[in-house]
Amino acid sequence: MNTLIIISHPEMDESSSQQFLVQSLSDPSLENVTIHPLEKTYPDGIIDVKKEQQLLREHDRIIFQFPFYWYSSPPLLKKWQDEVLTEHFAFGYRGNKLKNKELGLVLSIGVAEKDYQAGGQEGFSISELTKPFQAMAKKTGMTYVKPLSIFQFPYKSERDKMTLLIAYQQYVTLSKPDALKSREEWLVNRLEDISYETLTGENAVFIIDQVVELIEDNRMELDELRMHINNFHD
């Protein structure tokens, strides 16, 4: 699967969250991921529509990555949508060029997660506030992927940031980023790809082998439990 990450941020170089995310994609195993920062590509705001449409054709998953400004995206991404998602390309007669592709959102949000719910400070959920993107996916025949919402990045601990790094890499590469089984398989593959020669500590290899075995054992137990549940319903 080829993933196109369209980043819109007026001050991307000064954004700690955007720099963290971009740098996390430097891993050689993520060669099928294309990073496309709009403000750097089009500093004058003049968008090359044909180039953008070709990029969309070449990728299977399209991700809009941006800070959540007033419940929407920065202005250049909105301009991009207006100019690139044209009739006969994205919708309308023969406008099927995005059909069956995936659309995802990576949102950096300045307030706490608890504020984005009924009764919270903002009063609405992220799902409600991103309805225009859901509608865009529906109109263009794309499959909408549940957003990856990053709340208050500057206040995250190093442990939380490492957890985010894993979630982000899974989000941009896995065909089913929400599926537990897909995430398990991704983690096992990454652990098995580690070069043991680079590990330090007497028990490092043993610990990794034990983690892989634990994940695989848990998966077997879950599969057996699902089978028993299915038999019960039958």
C-alpha positions, 0 to 999 in steps of 0.5 A, spaced: 500 500 500 502 506 498 500 512 502 500 519 501 501 524 507 499 531 505 501 536 511 498 543 511 501 547 517 503 554 516 509 554 521 511 546 520 518 547 522 517 550 528 511 545 530 514 540 535 508 535 533 509 535 526 517 535 526 516 528 531 511 525 526 515 527 520 522 524 523 518 518 525 517 516 518 525 516 516 525 508 517 527 505 511 521 500 512 516 506 510 519 507 503 512 506 500 510 513 504 510 519 501 510 526 505 507 532 501 508 538 505 503 543 502 506 550 504 513 548 503 511 545 496 507 552 494 509 557 498 506 562 493 499 558 494 499 557 487 497 549 486 499 545 480 493 541 480 495 536 475 501 534 479 497 533 485 491 529 481 497 525 479 500 524 486 493 522 488 492 517 482 499 514 485 497 512 492 492 508 495 491 511 502 491 519 502 492 522 509 491 529 511 495 531 517 494 538 520 493 542 526 485 542 528 484 550 527 477 552 529 474 545 527 477 545 520 484 545 517 489 551 515 487 555 509 491 552 504 489 545 505 482 548 504 484 551 497 487 544 495 481 541 496 477 546 492 482 546 486 484 539 486 478 535 487 475 537 481 468 534 477 470 529 472 476 527 476 474 526 484 466 526 482 461 527 477 461 524 470 467 519 470 469 522 476 472 516 479 479 517 480 479 516 488 474 511 488 476 505 493 482 509 495 482 511 503 482 517 506 485 518 513 486 524 518 492 526 523 490 531 527 494 535 532 489 538 537 491 543 543 486 541 548 485 535 552 481 529 549 476 530 554 474 537 552 471 534 545 465 530 547 458 532 549 458 536 556 466 537 555 469 544 554 468 544 546 461 540 546 462 536 540 466 530 538 472 529 533 467 525 529 462 530 529 466 536 527 470 532 522 463 530 518 465 535 512 471 530 511 467 524 512 462 527 506 468 528 502 470 521 502 463 519 501 462 524 495 469 521 492 467 514 493 473 513 498 473 509 504 474 514 510 479 511 516 477 513 523 482 519 525 488 519 529 487 525 534 493 527 537 491 531 543 496 536 547 503 533 544 507 538 548 505 535 554 506 528 553 511 524 556 517 520 553 513 514 554 507 517 551 511 519 545 513 512 543 506 510 544 504 515 539 510 513 534 508 506 534 500 508 533 502 513 527 507 508 523 501 503 524 496 508 521 500 510 515 502 503 513 497 498 516 491 496 511 486 496 517 490 500 523 484 499 527 484 492 527 488 489 533 490 483 529 493 487 524 497 491 530 499 485 533 502 482 526 506 489 525 509 489 532 511 482 531 514 483 524 518 489 527 521 485 533 523 480 529 526 485 524 531 487 530 538 486 529 540 482 535 547 485 534 545 492 536 542 490 542 545 491 549 544 487 555 545 480 557 537 479 557 535 483 551 534 478 546 531 473 551 526 479 553 524 480 545 523 473 544 518 472 550 514 478 548 513 475 541 511 469 544 507 472 549 503 476 543 502 470 539 500 466 545 495 471 546 492 471 539 491 464 539 487 465 546 483 470 542 482 466 536 479 460 540 475 465 544 472 468 538 471 461 535 467 459 542 463 465 542 461 464 534 459 456 536 455 459 542 451 463 537 450 458 532 
